[in-house]
Amino acid sequence: MSNKSHNTHKLSKIRRADPQFDREKAQYEHPLPSREYILQILAAQGAPLEIERLVELLDIQSFEQEPFQRRLGAMARDAQLMQNRRGDWLIPDKADLVRGRVAGHPDGFGFLIPEEGGVDLFLSAKEMDKVLHGDKAIARVIGVDRKGRPEGKIVEVTERVNRFVVGRVVEEHGVRFVVAENKRISQDILLAPPEKGAKKALKAQSGQVVMIELIEQPSKHGQPIGRLVEVLGNYADPGMEIEIALRKHELPYEFSSEALAEAKKLPDAVRKMDWKGREDVTGLPLVTIDSETARDFDDAVYCERQGKGFRLVVAIADVSHYVTAGGALDTDAYARGNSVYFPRRVIPMLPEKISNGLCSLNPQVERLCMVCDMAINAAGAISRYRFYPAVMFSQARLTYTEVAAALYDKDPATRARLAPVLPHLEALDVLYRQLAKERVKRGAIDFETVETRMIFDDNGKIQRIEPYERNEAHKLIEECMLAANVCASEFLREREHPSLYRVHEGPTPERLLKLRDFLGTFGFQLGGGDAPKAQDYAKLLEKIGQRPDRQLLQTVMLRSLRQAIYSPDNVGHFGLAYESYTHFTSPIRRYPDLLVHRAIKSALLAKEYAPGNWEEIGLHCSMTERRADDATRDVEAWLKCFYMKDRVGEIFEGSISSVVPFGIFVALDGVFVEGLVHVSELGQDYFHFDEKSHAMVGERSGRRFRLSDRVSVQLTRVDMEANKIDFRLAEAAPVRSKSRH
């Protein structure tokens, strides 16, 4: 506790001793002892304290009793304090207790992930009966399990996070319960009968997908109980996979009535009053370049030669003009964090009137925008830049396909159609070549990945899954967006304006050590010592070349890196080899970009935009990004299972895409679907997981199944409910000696 806080507390005691002291006024002028002071007093006593003794030590007056109890309760919910069986208050850390978040496993057991870091505590199935995946709890270390892991016992559940659960109705022996779609929730949830007197009770048949509200959480005395609140339909109904994912991952998918009313009040077009304080760039032949299926256009580009260099203009939809901080639209956008792109359906961050209309840079209409106007020298380095709000007029809505046809295939018909903007596109292409060279020069990592897309028939079923190749036009636009993002980052950094940066840190020491050990078995070394840079990764990829095991080596290198996140702490972007980087170019679909726009506008006016705790906002936006990724993966997995369910028995060729302790995952050639070959299907041997070499190794035979190995497999089972595809080997696996790697 600081001296200032301590003196304030002493002053409070003196004033309380004054019989003329206004106690009602004191409740507002002199707050309760801080959390830090309460913890300090408990720590100084060195033992759990009865509430009466704690009240005495802290000099809590009678009129403060109720708010003080609320403060203790809040501290308990945050796991700063807890009560023992006698009701005494204590500090969890002093009782060898660990507080953290529960992570359930589909097989019934789980782990407590400590809040302060450290080793996870194993929770047996018996302990998991008391909690659900995601709950926050305090546990005591009681020993080690049979695998040598520290084992915990739940002492107290501090926060229940599961209010609603989506799952399937099952009926056995007259008992109806729900099996959660989230397989980390392994408990069956009993279904409560309809409330008496309900006018219209919901009814669900066995096998149907429902949403339930938990009315009783699990405990050592009983199972969780849920009340039916929504019947989604049958499992195989069209679009059901998306409805499940939305609820399973708690994705906001309906805009609030306040947000819709706010959007309705917005104009349908740019008004004359909106021009105030903006530059007029309607004369620039700006164009948008997107995919054929794009419906919202948040960026437009223009390029011209200037002497030996270039002028690059990147205009971004000015969403911040219409979505004001603290409004209903802003609140909904923050909750969503980003748009979510499912196959055949989009959950937008903003209502369609904004995302597809007023803020979409549609052709031949005026639109408000924020401009990054850059001067780039002949070598591809940005020499100066300027940000300003403007009004633009898109000359054309172009696609990657037609731009590639005009610039790289030299298709006469396409070039004739794009004649009015072709000179600017050609200047843009020359600039792109220089920016690409600069990218290589600074050492950005360029991992080769294969993107896929699903092609559906008129009935909404998958016809095929095909690779989606990024052509040069994709890369051209990407380099333009990278340049604008870097300028935005530099602009805010130079002005010391708080913001969210897109940060990507290099490998952790542990991951780096594992990577070096793995590369050593192939005779490769990663440069950079204990602090390698992106350039060291790029140089290694160049050395690897096109050797047959390139995919294996690249995959392991990629997995050594950490995930990119949003943070106010600018630590640079490792993969792109930038010292400073942020997201500015997609405010229609990413909330961090909207924040960056507001920050830039404030900085231009020599003001500061302060939306709140930047660190908490960064954590939230990083979470919503992961949430969207998890939801889309679930939907794609379900669709792939549906696509494969009629192909059981067929034999496929593929490559091992992942090696795990319980088997190998195989990615099929030309089908772009993955499935598991369980360890029990690998052959008549005891197979062990070799983490160092990313392989499964036969104890007796020495047979090895390694990442990227080629195998033939037969599809044996498709589990639509668990989104799992199972294979078995269709031919003998490759044999290698035990000592080879």
C-alpha positions, -999 to 999 in steps of 0.1 A, spaced: 0 0 0 14 35 -9 21 61 18 -6 82 2 -32 55 6 -21 47 41 -23 84 52 -58 86 36 -68 56 57 -54 72 88 -71 105 81 -104 86 76 -100 70 111 -94 105 127 -124 120 110 -145 90 122 -135 98 157 -151 133 154 -187 132 167 -196 159 143 -184 139 112 -210 136 85 -212 98 80 -235 100 50 -210 123 33 -182 100 43 -196 72 21 -187 94 -9 -156 113 3 -138 84 19 -141 51 1 -136 17 16 -101 3 22 -86 -7 -12 -82 -43 -23 -45 -39 -19 -48 -27 17 -71 -56 26 -46 -81 11 -18 -63 30 -36 -66 63 -44 -103 58 -8 -110 47 5 -92 78 -16 -114 101 -2 -145 86 -33 -166 92 -70 -167 80 -92 -142 98 -127 -142 110 -149 -115 95 -152 -98 129 -115 -96 133 -110 -83 97 -137 -56 104 -119 -46 136 -84 -44 119 -98 -23 90 -119 -1 113 -150 -8 93 -180 12 106 -215 -1 108 -227 19 79 -199 4 58 -206 -32 66 -228 -39 35 -205 -23 9 -175 -40 26 -191 -74 23 -197 -66 -14 -161 -58 -18 -150 -90 -2 -174 -109 -25 -160 -92 -55 -124 -101 -44 -135 -137 -40 -150 -137 -75 -117 -124 -88 -99 -152 -68 -80 -126 -47 -96 -139 -15 -115 -170 -5 -133 -184 26 -124 -217 43 -150 -241 57 -151 -221 89 -159 -189 70 -126 -173 77 -111 -151 50 -77 -160 35 -54 -153 6 -54 -183 -18 -17 -181 -25 -9 -185 12 -28 -218 13 -9 -235 -16 -39 -229 -38 -39 -222 -75 -65 -201 -92 -72 -204 -129 -94 -213 -158 -108 -248 -163 -100 -265 -197 -122 -295 -203 -112 -326 -224 -137 -346 -245 -127 -377 -225 -140 -363 -192 -109 -351 -175 -95 -316 -176 -69 -291 -165 -67 -259 -144 -47 -233 -164 -31 -210 -138 -38 -173 -141 -3 -164 -132 13 -190 -155 31 -221 -145 23 -258 -148 -13 -268 -155 -31 -289 -128 -46 -322 -140 -83 -325 -129 -97 -360 -128 -132 -368 -142 -145 -367 -107 -133 -332 -102 -146 -321 -136 -181 -332 -124 -181 -300 -104 -173 -276 -132 -177 -269 -169 -152 -259 -195 -143 -223 -192 -153 -218 -155 -128 -201 -132 -119 -220 -100 -94 -223 -72 -78 -257 -67 -54 -273 -42 -25 -294 -54 -30 -329 -39 -2 -348 -56 7 -361 -90 -12 -384 -114 1 -416 -130 18 -396 -157 37 -374 -133 16 -343 -137 6 -322 -107 -30 -331 -98 -55 -307 -83 -87 -307 -63 -113 -281 -68 -117 -260 -37 -141 -233 -50 -156 -222 -83 -152 -185 -85 -170 -178 -118 -195 -197 -139 -191 -187 -175 -216 -210 -192 -251 -196 -191 -263 -210 -224 -253 -243 -241 -261 -256 -276 -264 -294 -280 -285 -324 -291 -314 -338 -272 -310 -375 -262 -336 -396 -244 -326 -428 -226 -349 -448 -203 -373 -419 -201 -347 -394 -191 -341 -365 -214 -308 -347 -215 -286 -326 -238 -252 -335 -251 -232 -303 -257 -219 -295 -291 -188 -282 -274 -171 -315 -267 -150 -300 -239 -183 -300 -219 -184 -337 -213 -212 -337 -187 -247 -346 -199 -271 -317 -190 -304 -328 -177 -334 -312 -194 -359 -296 -170 -396 -302 -177 -416 -272 -190 -426 -247 -163 -461 -252 -150 -485 -227 -163 -465 -219 -194 -488 -209 -222 -466 -221 -250 -440 -246 -239 -412 -254 -263 -409 -291 -274 -379 -308 -288 -377 -343 -302 -348 -366 -295 -319 -359 -319 -328 -322 -325 -304 -294 -319 -315 -270 -291 -303 -241 -270 -307 -244 -233 -302 -220 -204 -285 -235 -174 -307 -232 -143 -284 -253 -121 -247 -256 -125 -228 -289 -119 -217 -297 -84 -204 -327 -64 -241 -333 -55 -256 -333 -90 -255 -329 -127 -262 -296 -144 -298 -289 -154 -309 -268 -183 -342 -252 -195 -351 -253 -232 -350 -218 -247 -347 -225 -285 -352 -254 -309 -329 -250 -338 -340 -280 -358 -326 -312 -371 -289 -318 -373 -288 -322 -411 -310 -291 -419 -294 -267 -443 -273 -241 -425 -275 -259 -392 -238 -261 -389 -236 -223 -389 -264 -219 -364 -246 -243 -341 -213 -225 -344 -228 -191 -337 -242 -203 -304 -214 -227 -295 -188 -199 -298 -211 -172 -284 -208 -151 -316 -231 -121 -316 -253 -125 -347 -282 -102 -341 -278 -64 -339 -295 -46 -310 -326 -27 -317 -307 5 -307 -280 -2 -333 -305 -8 -360 -323 23 -351 -291 43 -352 -282 28 -386 -316 37 -400 -311 73 -392 -279 75 -413 -282 90 -448 -282 68 -479 -256 89 -496 -229 115 -489 -244 149 -481 -229 183 -488 -225 189 -451 -203 159 -449 -177 176 -472 -167 200 -444 -130 196 -435 -123 171 -463 -102 172 -494 -117 166 -527 -101 135 -545 -131 127 -567 -110 136 -597 -85 108 -590 -93 76 -609 -94 55 -578 -105 18 -583 -113 -11 -560 -98 -45 -567 -114 -74 -549 -126 -110 -554 -157 -118 -576 -178 -126 -545 -169 -95 -525 -199 -74 -514 -182 -47 -493 -153 -26 -506 -133 -8 -480 -101 1 -500 -94 18 -533 -61 25 -549 -44 49 -574 -9 51 -586 10 75 -609 47 80 -618 63 110 -602 98 116 -615 118 84 -608 94 74 -581 57 70 -575 27 85 -558 5 58 -542 -29 68 -529 -48 43 -507 -83 54 -498 -101 36 -470 -138 38 -462 -143 64 -434 -165 42 -411 -156 64 -381 -176 93 -395 -208 73 -392 -200 49 -363 -193 73 -334 -175 62 -303 -198 51 -275 -229 48 -297 -251 17 -301 -234 8 -334 -200 11 -318 -211 -10 -289 -223 -38 -312 -192 -35 -334 -169 -39 -303 -188 -69 -291 -183 -86 -325 -148 -74 -330 -147 -84 -366 -169 -98 -394 -170 -136 -396 -169 -152 -430 -186 -187 -432 -190 -206 -464 -222 -191 -480 -229 -167 -451 -213 -136 -435 -219 -123 -400 -209 -86 -405 -194 -64 -379 -217 -36 -390 -253 -36 -404 -256 -40 -441 -267 -4 -447 -232 6 -436 -210 -24 -447 -226 -29 -481 -239 6 -487 -229 39 -471 -193 28 -463 -187 5 -492 -166 21 -519 -190 12 -546 -183 24 -582 -196 57 -595 -208 71 -562 -193 96 -538 -179 81 -506 -162 95 -475 -127 81 -470 -95 84 -450 -65 87 -474 -29 76 -470 -11 96 -497 24 82 -501 55 92 -521 76 61 -528 111 63 -544 123 41 -572 137 15 -548 103 10 -532 110 29 -500 84 53 -486 100 87 -485 70 106 -471 33 102 -465 2 122 -455 -31 113 -439 -63 133 -445 -101 129 -446 -115 132 -481 -144 125 -505 -137 101 -533 -155 87 -564 -145 51 -574 -141 49 -612 -144 11 -614 -150 -21 -594 -123 -45 -606 -116 -81 -597 -82 -98 -591 -90 -120 -621 -95 -93 -646 -65 -72 -634 -43 -102 -637 -57 -108 -672 -49 -73 -682 -15 -69 -666 0 -103 -667 -18 -123 -693 -20 -93 -716 -55 -103 -727 -65 -78 -755 -103 -78 -746 -96 -71 -709 -71 -44 -717 -95 -27 -740 -122 -28 -714 -99 -13 -687 -83 12 -711 -94 43 -690 -76 31 -659 -50 8 -675 -21 34 -674 -25 37 -636 -27 -1 -632 5 -5 -651 22 21 -629 8 3 -599 23 -30 -612 58 -14 -616 56 0 -580 44 -35 -568 76 -50 -583 97 -26 -563 77 -31 -531 81 -69 -535 119 -64 -538 119 -43 -507 100 -70 -489 126 -96 -498 154 -71 -488 140 -65 -453 136 -103 -448 99 -108 -445 90 -145 -442 70 -159 -471 56 -193 -462 39 -212 -490 3 -221 -480 -25 -236 -500 -59 -218 -495 -91 -237 -505 -127 -228 -512 -159 -248 -513 -180 -250 -544 -217 -256 -537 -245 -268 -559 -280 -253 -561 -291 -274 -531 -264 -260 -509 -243 -292 -509 -206 -293 -516 -198 -302 -552 -160 -300 -546 -133 -284 -527 -106 -267 -548 -74 -248 -542 -76 -210 -544 -45 -196 -559 -35 -160 -552 -24 -144 -584 -1 -114 -588 -31 -90 -585 -37 -103 -550 -1 -96 -541 -2 -62 -557 -31 -51 -535 -15 -67 -505 16 -47 -509 -4 -14 -512 -23 -23 -479 10 -32 -461 24 2 -471 -6 21 -458 -6 1 -425 30 8 -419 24 45 -425 -5 45 -400 17 28 -374 45 53 -379 21 82 -379 8 73 -345 41 62 -330 59 94 -340 31 114 -323 31 92 -293 -6 86 -296 -19 55 -279 -33 29 -303 -35 -8 -311 -6 -23 -330 -7 -56 -348 22 -73 -331 39 -106 -339 66 -118 -316 93 -143 -326 97 -178 -312 98 -184 -274 131 -198 -261 115 -232 -257 101 -233 -293 134 -221 -306 153 -248 -289 129 -275 -303 132 -260 -338 170 -260 -337 171 -296 -325 147 -306 -353 166 -287 -380 199 -302 -368 187 -337 -377 185 -325 -413 218 -307 -413 202 -272 -412 209 -243 -389 188 -213 -381 209 -181 -378 204 -153 -353 216 -171 -321 191 -166 -292 172 -138 -310 167 -148 -347 150 -123 -370 126 -129 -398 155 -126 -422 171 -156 -406 139 -176 -413 137 -163 -448 174 -172 -455 168 -207 -442 137 -211 -465 159 -201 -494 185 -227 -485 159 -254 -482 148 -247 -518 125 -272 -534 138 -303 -518 111 -331 -513 108 -324 -475 104 -287 -479 68 -288 -467 79 -307 -435 106 -282 -427 84 -252 -435 56 -265 -413 78 -270 -383 93 -235 -388 59 -220 -390 47 -237 -358 77 -223 -339 63 -188 -342 37 -172 -319 3 -160 -329 -1 -123 -340 -23 -103 -316 -35 -67 -310 -16 -48 -283 -8 -12 -273 28 -22 -268 46 -18 -301 70 -48 -303 70 -50 -341 58 -76 -365 82 -105 -367 68 -123 -398 65 -92 -419 99 -78 -406 84 -45 -396 95 -26 -365 61 -10 -363 28 -22 -378 -9 -17 -373 -42 -24 -391 -58 6 -409 -72 -7 -441 -104 -27 -431 -126 -7 -407 -157 -22 -422 -148 -57 -410 -122 -52 -382 -128 -31 -350 -90 -24 -344 -89 -6 -378 -119 16 -368 -100 25 -336 -69 34 -356 -89 57 -378 -103 75 -348 -68 78 -333 -54 92 -366 -82 117 -368 -76 128 -333 -39 131 -338 -45 153 -369 -64 177 -347 -37 175 -320 -61 157 -297 -60 123 -280 -86 96 -286 -90 76 -254 -116 48 -257 -105 32 -224 -80 6 -214 -60 -1 -246 -46 -33 -233 -80 -47 -224 -93 -36 -258 -64 -54 -275 -71 -86 -256 -107 -84 -265 -101 -79 -302 -75 -107 -302 -101 -130 -286 -129 -121 -311 -104 -129 -339 -96 -163 -325 -133 -169 -318 -141 -163 -354 -114 -186 -366 -126 -214 -343 -162 -210 -354 -153 -210 -392 -131 -241 -386 -160 -259 -369 -183 -251 -399 -158 -261 -425 -151 -294 -406 -188 -302 -405 -192 -294 -442 -162 -316 -450 -177 -344 -430 -209 -340 -449 -190 -340 -482 -172 -373 -473 -200 -392 -456 -210 -410 -488 -174 -420 -496 -168 -445 -468 -147 -474 -481 -128 -453 -508 -90 -453 -509 -71 -420 -511 -36 -408 -514 -23 -381 -490 4 -367 -468 8 -367 -431 -2 -332 -420 2 -336 -382 16 -361 -358 1 -363 -323 4 -388 -294 -27 -407 -305 -20 -410 -342 -14 -392 -374 -36 -368 -394 -36 -372 -432 -45 -345 -457 -59 -360 -489 -46 -350 -523 -70 -331 -545 -98 -334 -519 -84 -310 -493 -99 -330 -463 -80 -342 -432 -87 -372 -411 -71 -393 -384 -54 -426 -385 -55 -437 -349 -23 -451 -334 -41 -485 -331 -44 -486 -369 -7 -480 -376 3 -517 -375 11 -546 -352 36 -528 -330 38 -504 -301 40 -469 -316 54 -440 -296 52 -403 -303 86 -387 -309 79 -350 -304 115 -340 -314 113 -355 -349 75 -351 -353 71 -388 -359 53 -419 -346 79 -447 -342 73 -484 -339 91 -499 -309 98 -533 -325 99 -526 -362 114 -491 -363 87 -481 -387 83 -443 -387 54 -421 -397 67 -386 -400 52 -352 -409 48 -349 -447 53 -386 -454 32 -400 -482 5 -426 -473 -25 -444 -488 -55 -445 -466 -90 -459 -466 -120 -439 -453 -136 -460 -425 -159 -437 -406 -174 -402 -407 -188 -389 -374 -211 -360 -382 -218 -353 -345 -182 -351 -335 -170 -336 -368 -144 -364 -372 -131 -384 -402 -113 -416 -395 -89 -435 -419 -69 -467 -418 -38 -474 -437 -44 -489 -470 -8 -500 -476 24 -507 -457 39 -476 -442 74 -464 -452 101 -482 -432 130 -464 -418 157 -474 -394 155 -462 -359 187 -442 -362 180 -423 -394 167 -392 -378 
